[in-house]
Amino acid sequence: MLKSQDVSSAAAGMVADLRLRYVREPAFLLLLTAVATVCFAAVSGLSGHYHRHQKSLGAYWFKRGEVGLKQQRYEQAVSEFQLALQYAPANYAYQFHLAEALVGQHRLDEASTYLLSLWERQPENGHVNLELARIAVRQGDSRQAQRYYHNAIYATWPTGQEAARRRTRLELIGYLLKRNLMAEARSELIALEANLGDDPPVRAEVGSLFMQAGDYTDALAAFRASLRSLSSNSSAWAGAGRAALQLGRYRQAQHYLHVAVRSGSKDPDTTSQLEIAEWAGRLDPFQPRISDEQRSRMVMEAFQIAGARLEACAGSADGMPAALAQPNAAWTAMKRELTKRRLIRDADLAETVMDLIFQIQRLSAPCAAPGAADKALLLIGRMHESG
């Protein structure tokens, strides 16, 4: 049996060992924790440095691509944007600018792939919708073009939303006019005009677009609205004059065109339009509130001008066109009996004579360039026949 003294000594040794272990193990754990923390910080630092380096490289190639895009060096821009995307594959701006550069290279299908992917991520993005609209225009897809233009008009724009929407709608209107989609163009113009505010140059631009769409009433209103805020704009005065002329408001047209000339308009078309307006007011027998005497005088003068056109055709290098043979014979026969007195007595005769005059003016266009009086008669004919 062990002696009690030995047992006591053994117990004391075990207690000492346990005390030493409890002292050493926390210190060891603390040491391990400190080492792990240092290693983690080092790895995090290296990882952060790597990601910052990647981001820096992506930004570097992106900036180079932007320069190439602005300078229309599209092939270079495509390569540089692709390099930027290698360092930031999901970057929205990098993908969008790459799509723009691809459009510049006429690689429309590839550009569409990027843009549609971006559209799925942000269907309300104005820039993306506008680029998709432009691609649809170049691909001849009118339905998709209008769809994306409308998306862009009502989309979210990062800055200057109203100005961006206005520019987009103006671009859509220009596209519709080129496609001869006049009803759609007029609808867009009306929507645009409702949100214009007081911007004289833009109102004048809208007036010009209404003119192209054949809506002379709204064109005149837009020009007049522009002039109320900026009366020194000679092009707006000229536009108002052209619109009033197309509406048969000859006195108004003459007034506006006179002011345009006095305001410094150097456009030769303004002077030409003024001359046409003066002749139209002098020759149009369908104007309201004129006497029978005035009407008969106008018809007789217009008849003589048509006769001069026939003579010009007969004396031209190619001679009188075959299509004018019958109107020429009718004019010659009518000349023998036509008088102011007969025109006053017979209200239907004036209509018959004017129909012949309009026919002569239309068919004589290939013979020689029409003068201001001839253009006035062509205008009167169009208005009378459309009315």
ZIVEN-V400550 format. One record per residue. RES is the residue in three letters. D_FIRST is the distance of its C-alpha to the first C-alpha in Angstrom with 1 decimal. Layout:
BEGIN
RES:D_FIRST ; RES:D_FIRST
END
This chain:
BEGIN
MET:0.0 ; LEU:3.8 ; LYS:6.3 ; SER:9.1 ; GLN:11.5 ; ASP:10.2 ; VAL:10.2 ; SER:13.6 ; SER:14.9 ; ALA:14.2 ; ALA:15.9 ; ALA:18.7 ; GLY:19.3 ; MET:19.7 ; VAL:22.1 ; ALA:24.1 ; ASP:24.4 ; LEU:25.7 ; ARG:28.1 ; LEU:29.5 ; ARG:30.0 ; TYR:31.8 ; VAL:34.0 ; ARG:34.8 ; GLU:35.6 ; PRO:38.4 ; ALA:39.9 ; PHE:39.8 ; LEU:41.4 ; LEU:44.0 ; LEU:44.8 ; LEU:45.2 ; THR:47.4 ; ALA:49.5 ; VAL:50.0 ; ALA:50.9 ; THR:53.4 ; VAL:55.0 ; CYS:55.3 ; PHE:56.7 ; ALA:59.2 ; ALA:60.2 ; VAL:60.8 ; SER:62.7 ; GLY:64.8 ; LEU:65.6 ; SER:66.4 ; GLY:68.6 ; HIS:70.3 ; TYR:70.9 ; HIS:72.4 ; ARG:74.5 ; HIS:75.8 ; GLN:76.6 ; LYS:78.4 ; SER:80.3 ; LEU:81.5 ; GLY:82.6 ; ALA:84.5 ; TYR:86.1 ; TRP:87.5 ; PHE:88.5 ; LYS:90.6 ; ARG:92.2 ; GLY:93.0 ; GLU:94.6 ; VAL:96.9 ; GLY:97.9 ; LEU:98.5 ; LYS:100.8 ; GLN:102.7 ; GLN:103.0 ; ARG:101.2 ; TYR:99.6 ; GLU:98.2 ; GLN:96.3 ; ALA:95.2 ; VAL:93.7 ; SER:91.7 ; GLU:90.4 ; PHE:89.5 ; GLN:87.7 ; LEU:85.7 ; ALA:84.8 ; LEU:83.6 ; GLN:81.2 ; TYR:79.3 ; ALA:79.8 ; PRO:80.5 ; ALA:80.7 ; ASN:82.8 ; TYR:85.7 ; ALA:88.1 ; TYR:87.6 ; GLN:88.3 ; PHE:91.4 ; HIS:92.9 ; LEU:92.3 ; ALA:94.2 ; GLU:97.1 ; ALA:97.2 ; LEU:97.2 ; VAL:100.2 ; GLY:101.9 ; GLN:101.5 ; HIS:102.9 ; ARG:99.6 ; LEU:99.9 ; ASP:97.7 ; GLU:94.7 ; ALA:95.5 ; SER:95.6 ; THR:92.2 ; TYR:90.6 ; LEU:92.7 ; LEU:91.9 ; SER:88.2 ; LEU:88.6 ; TRP:90.8 ; GLU:88.1 ; ARG:85.7 ; GLN:88.3 ; PRO:91.4 ; GLU:92.8 ; ASN:93.0 ; GLY:96.6 ; HIS:96.5 ; VAL:95.1 ; ASN:97.6 ; LEU:100.4 ; GLU:99.5 ; LEU:99.2 ; ALA:102.7 ; ARG:104.1 ; ILE:102.7 ; ALA:104.1 ; VAL:107.5 ; ARG:107.4 ; GLN:106.5 ; GLY:109.4 ; ASP:107.3 ; SER:109.1 ; ARG:107.1 ; GLN:103.8 ; ALA:105.3 ; GLN:106.5 ; ARG:103.2 ; TYR:101.2 ; TYR:103.8 ; HIS:103.5 ; ASN:99.7 ; ALA:100.1 ; ILE:102.6 ; TYR:100.2 ; ALA:97.0 ; THR:94.8 ; TRP:95.8 ; PRO:93.7 ; THR:96.5 ; GLY:100.2 ; GLN:99.9 ; GLU:103.5 ; ALA:105.0 ; ALA:102.9 ; ARG:104.0 ; ARG:107.6 ; ARG:107.5 ; THR:105.9 ; ARG:108.5 ; LEU:111.3 ; GLU:109.9 ; LEU:109.9 ; ILE:113.4 ; GLY:114.5 ; TYR:113.0 ; LEU:114.7 ; LEU:118.0 ; LYS:117.7 ; ARG:117.0 ; ASN:120.1 ; LEU:118.0 ; MET:120.2 ; ALA:119.2 ; GLU:115.5 ; ALA:116.4 ; ARG:118.4 ; SER:115.5 ; GLU:113.1 ; LEU:115.7 ; ILE:116.1 ; ALA:112.3 ; LEU:112.2 ; GLU:115.1 ; ALA:113.5 ; ASN:110.7 ; LEU:112.5 ; GLY:113.0 ; ASP:115.4 ; ASP:115.3 ; PRO:118.9 ; PRO:118.2 ; VAL:116.0 ; ARG:118.6 ; ALA:121.2 ; GLU:119.0 ; VAL:118.5 ; GLY:122.3 ; SER:122.7 ; LEU:120.3 ; PHE:122.2 ; MET:125.3 ; GLN:123.7 ; ALA:122.6 ; GLY:126.3 ; ASP:125.5 ; TYR:128.2 ; THR:128.0 ; ASP:124.4 ; ALA:125.0 ; LEU:127.7 ; ALA:125.6 ; ALA:122.7 ; PHE:125.1 ; ARG:126.6 ; ALA:123.2 ; SER:122.4 ; LEU:125.7 ; ARG:125.2 ; SER:122.3 ; LEU:123.6 ; SER:127.3 ; SER:127.6 ; ASN:126.0 ; SER:129.0 ; SER:127.1 ; ALA:126.4 ; TRP:130.2 ; ALA:131.0 ; GLY:128.5 ; ALA:130.0 ; GLY:133.5 ; ARG:132.5 ; ALA:130.9 ; ALA:133.9 ; LEU:136.2 ; GLN:134.4 ; LEU:134.8 ; GLY:138.5 ; ARG:138.4 ; TYR:140.7 ; ARG:141.5 ; GLN:137.8 ; ALA:137.1 ; GLN:139.9 ; HIS:138.6 ; TYR:135.0 ; LEU:136.1 ; HIS:138.5 ; VAL:135.8 ; ALA:133.5 ; VAL:136.2 ; ARG:136.8 ; SER:133.1 ; GLY:133.0 ; SER:132.1 ; LYS:132.8 ; ASP:132.1 ; PRO:135.3 ; ASP:134.3 ; THR:134.7 ; THR:138.3 ; SER:138.9 ; GLN:137.4 ; LEU:139.6 ; GLU:142.7 ; ILE:141.7 ; ALA:141.2 ; GLU:144.7 ; TRP:146.3 ; ALA:144.4 ; GLY:145.6 ; ARG:149.1 ; LEU:149.1 ; ASP:147.0 ; PRO:149.5 ; PHE:146.7 ; GLN:145.9 ; PRO:146.3 ; ARG:148.9 ; ILE:151.4 ; SER:155.1 ; ASP:156.8 ; GLU:158.7 ; GLN:155.6 ; ARG:154.0 ; SER:157.1 ; ARG:157.2 ; MET:153.5 ; VAL:154.1 ; MET:157.1 ; GLU:155.3 ; ALA:152.3 ; PHE:154.7 ; GLN:156.3 ; ILE:152.9 ; ALA:152.1 ; GLY:155.4 ; ALA:154.5 ; ARG:151.3 ; LEU:153.3 ; GLU:155.6 ; ALA:152.6 ; CYS:151.3 ; ALA:154.7 ; GLY:154.9 ; SER:151.4 ; ALA:150.8 ; ASP:149.6 ; GLY:152.3 ; MET:151.8 ; PRO:148.9 ; ALA:150.0 ; ALA:148.0 ; LEU:150.4 ; ALA:153.6 ; GLN:153.8 ; PRO:152.8 ; ASN:155.3 ; ALA:158.1 ; ALA:157.1 ; TRP:157.2 ; THR:160.6 ; ALA:162.0 ; MET:160.6 ; LYS:161.9 ; ARG:165.6 ; GLU:165.2 ; LEU:162.4 ; THR:163.5 ; LYS:162.1 ; ARG:164.5 ; ARG:163.2 ; LEU:159.6 ; ILE:160.3 ; ARG:162.2 ; ASP:159.6 ; ALA:156.0 ; ASP:154.6 ; LEU:156.4 ; ALA:154.2 ; GLU:151.1 ; THR:152.6 ; VAL:153.6 ; MET:150.2 ; ASP:148.5 ; LEU:150.7 ; ILE:149.8 ; PHE:146.1 ; GLN:146.5 ; ILE:148.5 ; GLN:145.9 ; ARG:143.0 ; LEU:144.8 ; SER:146.2 ; ALA:142.9 ; PRO:142.9 ; CYS:146.4 ; ALA:145.6 ; ALA:143.2 ; PRO:144.0 ; GLY:145.2 ; ALA:144.0 ; ALA:146.6 ; ASP:145.6 ; LYS:141.9 ; ALA:142.9 ; LEU:144.7 ; LEU:141.7 ; LEU:139.5 ; ILE:142.0 ; GLY:142.2 ; ARG:138.4 ; MET:138.2 ; HIS:141.2 ; GLU:140.0 ; SER:136.4 ; GLY:137.7
END
